Amino acid sequence: MALTADRNTRRREGVLATYKVAASTTIYAGSMVCINSSGYAVPAADTSGFKFVGVATERVDNSSGSDGDKNVVVQRKGTFAFTKDTPAITDIGVSFYVKDDGEVQAVGDATNNILVGVCVDIDTGTGEVWLEIG
């Protein structure tokens, strides 16, 4: 319904979000996190139906739990360094996609093209690309 008066719209900053963790799952601090096709947080993987949501701020061990027994806090926006095979200066400005929970890949190498972010810098010494996400 269209507004006809001012509205006090509730808001969140959008940097951090909390997701329910899938059963039998451990998510490590600093890892990339996806939501699976059932709506639960899982370690990122190049898997059909997964959606990238951000980077875990904490370790959560739900390995002996059921779906949703534990929650993980995820940072949805920022610039993060992730491993990439042979980063090069030409990676700057390129979009990268989930390979696993700690590594990214170029679109030509990805099967399901789960976007993580755009490369803003590289570190050839550590083999990492800096990706802006969110």
C-alpha positions as CSV (number, residue, x, y, z in Angstrom):
1,M,0.0,0.0,0.0
2,A,1.4,3.4,-0.9
3,L,2.1,5.8,1.9
4,T,0.0,8.8,2.6
5,A,2.0,10.0,5.6
6,D,5.4,9.7,7.1
7,R,6.5,6.3,8.3
8,N,8.9,5.4,11.1
9,T,10.8,2.7,9.1
10,R,12.9,0.4,11.3
11,R,16.4,-0.3,10.0
12,R,19.6,-2.2,10.6
13,E,23.1,-1.1,9.5
14,G,23.4,-4.1,7.3
15,V,27.0,-4.9,8.0
16,L,26.4,-7.9,10.3
17,A,23.7,-10.5,10.0
18,T,22.9,-13.7,11.9
19,Y,22.0,-16.9,10.2
20,K,20.9,-20.3,11.5
21,V,23.6,-23.0,10.9
22,A,22.8,-26.3,9.1
23,A,22.9,-29.6,11.0
24,S,26.2,-31.4,11.3
25,T,28.1,-28.3,10.3
26,T,31.2,-26.3,11.6
27,I,31.8,-22.8,10.3
28,Y,35.2,-21.4,11.0
29,A,35.9,-17.7,11.9
30,G,37.1,-15.9,8.8
31,S,35.5,-18.3,6.4
32,M,33.2,-17.5,3.5
33,V,29.6,-18.5,4.3
34,C,26.7,-19.5,2.1
35,I,23.1,-20.2,2.6
36,N,22.1,-23.7,1.3
37,S,18.9,-24.4,-0.6
38,S,17.1,-25.1,2.7
39,G,18.0,-21.7,4.1
40,Y,20.7,-22.6,6.6
41,A,24.3,-21.3,6.9
42,V,27.1,-23.6,5.6
43,P,30.7,-23.2,4.7
44,A,30.9,-21.7,1.2
45,A,31.3,-24.1,-1.7
46,D,30.8,-24.0,-5.5
47,T,27.5,-25.9,-5.0
48,S,24.2,-25.5,-6.9
49,G,21.6,-23.7,-4.8
50,F,24.1,-22.0,-2.5
51,K,24.1,-18.2,-2.1
52,F,27.1,-16.3,-0.7
53,V,26.2,-14.1,2.4
54,G,29.5,-13.0,3.8
55,V,32.4,-13.8,6.1
56,A,32.0,-15.5,9.5
57,T,33.0,-13.4,12.5
58,E,33.2,-16.4,14.8
59,R,33.6,-20.2,14.8
60,V,30.4,-22.0,15.3
61,D,30.4,-25.8,15.9
62,N,27.0,-27.3,15.2
63,S,28.5,-30.7,14.3
64,S,26.3,-32.5,16.7
65,G,23.3,-30.3,16.3
66,S,20.2,-30.1,14.2
67,D,19.3,-27.5,11.6
68,G,19.1,-24.1,13.3
69,D,20.4,-25.2,16.8
70,K,23.1,-22.6,16.5
71,N,23.6,-19.2,14.8
72,V,26.5,-17.6,13.1
73,V,27.2,-13.9,12.8
74,V,28.4,-12.9,9.3
75,Q,29.9,-9.7,8.1
76,R,28.1,-8.9,4.9
77,K,30.1,-5.8,3.7
78,G,33.8,-5.0,3.6
79,T,37.1,-5.8,1.9
80,F,38.6,-9.2,2.6
81,A,41.6,-11.2,1.5
82,F,41.0,-14.7,0.1
83,T,43.3,-17.2,-1.5
84,K,43.4,-17.4,-5.3
85,D,45.7,-19.5,-7.6
86,T,48.4,-17.2,-8.9
87,P,46.9,-13.7,-8.3
88,A,48.0,-11.1,-11.0
89,I,47.7,-7.4,-11.4
90,T,45.1,-8.1,-14.1
91,D,42.8,-9.5,-11.4
92,I,42.0,-6.0,-10.2
93,G,38.5,-5.0,-11.2
94,V,37.5,-8.7,-11.9
95,S,34.6,-10.4,-10.1
96,F,35.5,-13.6,-8.2
97,Y,33.4,-16.6,-7.2
98,V,33.3,-19.2,-4.5
99,K,35.6,-22.2,-4.8
100,D,35.4,-23.2,-1.1
101,D,35.1,-21.5,2.2
102,G,38.6,-20.0,2.0
103,E,39.4,-19.8,-1.7
104,V,37.9,-17.9,-4.7
105,Q,38.1,-18.5,-8.5
106,A,37.5,-16.7,-11.7
107,V,34.2,-17.1,-13.5
108,G,35.7,-19.4,-16.1
109,D,36.8,-21.9,-13.4
110,A,33.5,-21.8,-11.4
111,T,30.7,-24.2,-12.0
112,N,27.9,-22.4,-10.3
113,N,29.1,-18.8,-10.4
114,I,28.4,-17.9,-6.8
115,L,29.6,-14.3,-6.7
116,V,31.8,-13.2,-3.7
117,G,33.0,-9.8,-4.8
118,V,35.2,-7.6,-7.0
119,C,39.0,-7.6,-6.7
120,V,40.4,-4.2,-5.5
121,D,44.0,-5.3,-4.8
122,I,46.3,-8.3,-4.9
123,D,49.0,-9.7,-2.7
124,T,51.3,-12.0,-4.7
125,G,53.4,-12.7,-1.6
126,T,50.5,-14.5,0.2
127,G,48.6,-15.6,-3.0
128,E,45.6,-13.6,-2.1
129,V,43.2,-11.2,-3.8
130,W,41.4,-8.5,-1.8
131,L,37.7,-8.6,-2.6
132,E,35.2,-5.9,-1.9
133,I,31.9,-7.6,-0.9
134,G,28.4,-6.4,-0.3
